[in-house]
């Protein structure tokens, strides 16, 4: 399904597809984070998402950098709050580590 979406919205087909694929990158990354929080860890499904995430990141480096920065800032904020309230150890969650 992922490859079909990417093919149908290729940037050579229409100029507005660039924005659509950047949005799709965000959706895929969000799905990756969701799967990374599932127990037991669905490694096969995560492996399937890695390739299209990497390819879209290479295709849209500025959008990928913006997404990564936003996620890292949110992760840092959550970790600082949790550490301040002594609710967690100093280790980030599994989904945070997988994103790194």
HELIX and SHEET records of a PDB file:
HELIX    1   1 UNK A    2  UNK A    8  1                                   7    
HELIX    2   2 UNK A   17  UNK A   36  1                                  20    
HELIX    3   3 UNK A   43  UNK A   59  1                                  17    
HELIX    4   4 UNK A   61  UNK A   84  1                                  24    
HELIX    5   5 UNK A   94  UNK A   99  1                                   6    
END                                                                             
